[in-house]
Amino acid sequence: MNAQDTLDQHTRETIQHHFSPETGSPFWLKWAAENWDPRTEIQCFADISKFPHFQDEWLRDITNEEWVPKAFAGRPLNVFETGGTTGLPKQRVGWDDYKHDYEMFSDQLDDDAFPKGGNWLMVGPTGPRRLRLAIEHLAAHRGGSTYFVDLDPRWVKKLIIRKEYDQAERYQRHVMDQAVEILKHRDIKCLFTTPRLLESLAERVSVPGVGVRGCFCGGTTMTPQMVRFLVEEVLENKALFVPTYGNTLMGLACSIPLTDDYSVTYYAPQPRAVLRVVDPDDTQNTVDYDSYGRVELTTLTKEFFMPRFLERDEAIRRKPCNRYDWDGVGDVRPFGVMENKVVEGVY
């Protein structure tokens, strides 16, 4: 079965699950009763275009109980947050999706750079975010343990918005102090952090010099110039740099190996999630290959169904490759960043 057939079959199964009275969630069952029955209308992934765009306010304003599929009723759930720099953050309920997502990602990692049994250090947001449990599960799945240095990206963004740059710098130094101590005194082979924090870390220690062999790095904007700097100067061409594009609502889009132009291209974890690069003025249409457009995400798991969510990102639509037989997204950056100033904080 090819990738498109697999996606179409997975779409039908996911729709049946979320819109059947025996297994579906209160939100989607009510939506179907007030609109139309997706079980008859959705026969392939292309039919997802019949749905309106998923509204992020739904994950802020509607209680989490409304999102629990009956198939998961009675199981203790996790509540993960995303966003929330101002106002109530979006919340997503979950059980095992993060485990499946990161086990799939683990299969793509190079065992020399991310050795089985190697310990990890995560320098990034923990708290209510899925990322903390995900990195810990990734390390455990590969036979290692995880050390954590927490940070609050919402606070950093507020400091920057208020132009309290000295406070933001002091907070970053506080985070880096902790990370450096762990790297110096514990056997760490694998690192997760953001591009800006990785650069800051390298101002204090040689990252490969303290034993790190692979760096899994997440953040929205990674220009080719930044990627080349991180690979050649920060990691000294000695530790493997693996950029990823992911969030609480999608899971992880894997990058393909970097080429000489240092442009980063990601491929969604189909069929569990699908990324389209659409025309911002007519979101039914995808843009041409090698053109910028807005990123649209559809998530298709038994735990969570989210059709046609417009991310706050834009990217270049890339062609399928040998490893991934579906479209990719390249040079991801905040949507509208060329017209408006976007505060990314620690990312």
C-alpha positions, 0 to 999 in steps of 0.5 A: 500500500502506498503512502496515499492509500495508507493515509486515506485508510487511516483517515476513514478509520479515524473519522469512524472512531471520533464520530461513532456514538460508541467511541467518539468525543462529546464535542465531535458528536455534537458537531456532527449532529448540528452539521453533517455526518463525516462517517458518510462524507469523508472517504479519503484525506482529500475530503477533509477539506469539507471541514471548516478550519479548526479554531484554537479558541475551542481548546481554550474555551471548551472544557477538556471533558468535551474532548475525551473520546468515549473509547478513553472514558475512565482512563486518567488523562494528561492535560498538556498546554501550548501557547498561552503567552497572553490569556488562557493557553490552548489545552489538549488531553492525551494518553499515549500519543506522545509515546507513539510520536517519539518512538516513531521519531526514535526510529529516525535517530542515528545511533552513533550520535544518539547512542542507545543507553546514553543519558539526555539533558533537556534544556527547555520548557517543562511544566504543563507542556507535553515536551517534558514527558516526551523527551523523558520517554524518548530517552527511556525508550532508547535505554537512557535517563534524562536530566532537566533544566526548566524554563518558562518561555511565557515569562521570557516573552513578557520580559522582552515585550516590556523591553526588560532585556536585562531581566531576560538576560539574567534569567537566561544566565540562570538557566545556562548556569544550571545546564553547564553544571550538569554537562560538566558533572554528569555523563550526557551524550544527547541534548535537547534544547532550542537554537538560541539556548544552544548558542548561549550554551556554547558561549560557556562550554564546548558542547562536543567537548563535554561529551555531547554527540547529538543535539535534537533541536526544536524552534520555529525559525532556523534560517540556513545561516543560523543552521550553518552557524550552529553546525560549524561553530556551536557544535564544531562539526563534531556533534550531529545537529537534528532540527525538528518541527513539532508541537503539542497538537501535531507531534514531531515532523522529522528533518531530512539530512542537511545539504550544503545549502543548510536549508531545513526541510521537515516531513510530518509523521503521516498518517498520524498528522498531515501538513499542507502549505496553503495559500493564505488568501484561499486556504483550500488551495496548496501553493506551488512547490518551492513557494511560501504559504501558511502551514495547515495541520490536520491531526488524526489519532484515536486520542485527538482529531483536529482538521485543518488547523492554521498554524501561526507558521509559514513555510516553503512547500517541498516535494516528497523525497526518498524517505518520505513519500509526501510533501514537506515543509521547508524554512519554517518561520512565524507567519507574517514575520516579514511584515510584522515583528514577531517575538519568539523569546527563547525559541 
